[in-house]
Amino acid sequence: MLIESKMLQWNKKGIFVLTFQERSSKSKLDLRIERYHLHGVGVRFQRAINTSGEFEPGLPDTLVIHFTAGSNLASSVDVLTSPENKVSAHFAVGRNGDIVQMMPTNLIAWHAGRSNYMGRSGYNRYSIGIELDNAGQLEKRDDGLFKSWFGKSYSANEVVTAVHRNQQTPTHWHKYTDEQLLRTFDLCKVLIEHHAITTIVGHDEIAPKRKVDPGPAFPLDEFRAALLGGATTNL
């Protein structure tokens, strides 16, 4: 998948992010939704079983962004589609930009867990869950590499050191790829066009005491500003 370099720029944390306002103005997307299923190049469907049935009328109105904290897209999708794991999500976006849909967008998935935001609780009932293949928070080793909870090591150029919005000190986070950010942006855009989406949040905003995803390596404020017209944070 080709990356349009003019759509990308470095922010103050050293995270390579899109100039999303320009991306948002592009009228043509290669993604479309028909009968609650996503279609496009690099899209496939692997059905998750765990659901609470259909959304109520007027819903979903929220997108919740997650990272998988897994080693690769395939293994994370297997976890999210296994009935025994008591979890599910609507979409997973790979590091090469591929998208796996796991739940039709008219059905409730189990991705938010215990959650509260803006006077509402239980965000599974209101939201589409988007999981990004990403190792999440990392631990710096003495040899200069960074280790994930599942044992894989990452070099410094794959890592962002930044302060999480719910924390006080800098920590280390796996970078998202440029392809992944572009594709996630386009996925959010087509979902907003198809559903009555008014809100984009991170899992760490609706469950701040339990969750840290998508973390500071994800340009959440830029997404909101470009897609919904909200204010950005000075990153």
Residue pairs with C-beta under 8 A, 6 or more apart in sequence:
1 41
1 42
1 96
1 97
1 179
1 183
3 178
3 179
3 182
4 182
6 19
6 22
7 18
7 19
7 22
7 23
7 182
8 16
8 17
8 18
8 19
8 178
9 16
9 17
9 18
9 19
10 16
10 17
11 17
11 219
11 235
12 234
12 235
13 160
13 162
13 216
13 235
14 160
15 160
15 162
15 175
15 216
15 217
15 219
15 235
16 175
16 178
16 181
17 181
17 219
17 222
17 235
18 181
18 182
18 185
18 219
18 222
18 226
20 185
20 219
20 222
20 223
20 225
20 226
20 227
21 225
21 226
23 182
23 185
23 186
23 226
24 185
24 189
24 226
24 227
29 40
29 186
29 189
29 190
30 40
30 41
30 186
31 38
31 39
31 40
31 43
31 99
31 186
31 187
31 190
32 38
32 39
32 40
32 190
33 39
33 105
33 190
33 191
33 194
35 104
36 104
36 105
36 106
36 107
37 45
37 101
37 104
37 105
38 91
38 99
38 101
38 105
38 187
38 190
40 99
42 96
42 97
42 98
42 99
42 183
43 98
43 99
43 100
43 101
44 98
44 99
44 100
44 101
45 100
45 101
45 102
46 77
46 81
46 100
46 101
46 102
47 81
47 102
47 103
48 80
48 81
48 88
48 89
48 102
48 103
48 109
49 81
49 83
49 88
50 83
50 85
50 86
50 87
50 88
50 109
50 110
51 88
51 103
51 107
51 108
51 109
51 110
52 108
52 110
52 124
52 125
53 107
53 108
54 106
54 107
54 108
55 106
55 107
55 108
55 125
55 126
56 125
58 196
59 125
59 126
59 196
60 105
60 126
60 127
60 128
60 195
60 196
60 197
61 126
61 127
61 195
61 196
61 197
61 198
61 199
62 123
62 126
62 127
62 128
62 197
62 198
62 199
62 200
62 201
63 127
63 128
63 130
63 188
63 191
63 192
63 197
63 199
63 200
63 201
64 111
64 112
64 123
64 127
64 128
64 129
64 130
64 201
64 202
64 203
64 206
65 130
65 132
65 184
65 200
65 201
65 202
65 203
65 213
65 214
65 218
65 220
65 223
66 89
66 111
66 129
66 130
66 131
66 132
66 202
66 203
66 213
66 214
67 131
67 132
67 133
67 134
67 135
67 136
67 174
67 213
67 214
67 215
67 218
68 76
68 79
68 80
68 92
68 131
68 132
68 133
68 134
68 136
69 134
69 135
69 136
69 137
69 148
69 149
69 213
70 76
70 79
70 133
70 135
70 150
71 135
71 148
71 150
71 152
72 133
73 92
73 94
73 95
73 98
73 100
73 133
76 92
76 131
76 133
77 92
77 100
77 102
79 85
79 87
80 87
80 88
80 89
80 92
80 102
80 131
81 88
81 102
86 110
87 110
87 111
88 102
88 103
88 109
88 110
88 111
88 129
89 102
89 103
89 109
89 110
89 111
89 129
89 130
89 131
90 101
90 102
90 103
90 105
90 109
90 111
90 128
90 129
90 130
91 99
91 100
91 101
91 102
91 128
91 129
91 130
91 131
91 187
92 99
92 100
92 102
92 130
92 131
92 132
92 133
93 99
93 130
93 131
93 132
93 133
93 180
93 183
93 184
93 187
94 100
94 133
94 180
95 133
95 134
95 176
95 177
95 179
95 180
96 177
96 179
96 180
97 177
97 179
97 180
97 182
97 183
98 183
99 183
99 187
102 109
103 109
105 128
105 191
105 194
105 195
108 124
108 125
109 124
109 128
109 129
110 124
111 124
111 127
111 129
111 131
111 203
112 122
112 123
112 124
112 127
112 129
112 203
112 206
112 207
113 124
113 207
113 210
113 211
114 121
114 122
114 207
114 210
115 121
115 122
115 123
115 124
115 203
115 206
115 207
116 123
116 206
116 207
117 123
117 201
117 205
117 206
118 199
120 126
123 206
127 201
128 191
128 195
128 197
130 184
130 187
130 188
132 176
132 180
132 184
132 214
132 218
133 180
134 174
134 176
134 180
134 213
134 214
134 217
135 148
135 149
135 150
135 152
135 154
135 174
136 148
136 149
136 173
136 174
136 212
136 213
136 215
137 149
137 171
137 172
137 173
137 174
137 212
137 215
138 146
138 147
138 148
138 154
138 159
138 172
138 173
138 174
139 146
139 147
139 148
139 172
140 146
140 147
140 172
141 147
141 153
144 156
145 153
145 154
145 155
145 156
146 153
146 154
146 155
146 156
146 158
146 159
146 172
146 174
147 153
147 154
148 154
148 174
154 174
158 174
158 175
159 172
159 173
159 174
159 175
160 172
160 173
160 174
160 175
160 216
160 217
161 170
161 171
161 172
161 173
162 170
162 171
162 173
162 216
162 217
163 169
163 170
163 171
163 216
164 171
164 204
164 212
164 215
164 216
165 202
165 204
165 205
165 216
166 204
166 208
166 212
167 212
173 215
173 216
173 217
174 217
175 217
176 217
176 218
181 219
184 223
185 223
185 226
185 227
188 197
188 200
188 223
188 227
189 227
191 197
192 227
192 228
197 228
198 228
199 228
200 220
200 223
200 224
200 227
200 228
201 220
202 213
202 214
202 215
202 218
202 220
203 211
203 213
203 214
204 211
204 212
204 213
204 214
204 215
214 220
219 235
221 230
221 231
221 232
221 233
221 235
222 232
222 235
224 230
224 232
225 231
225 232
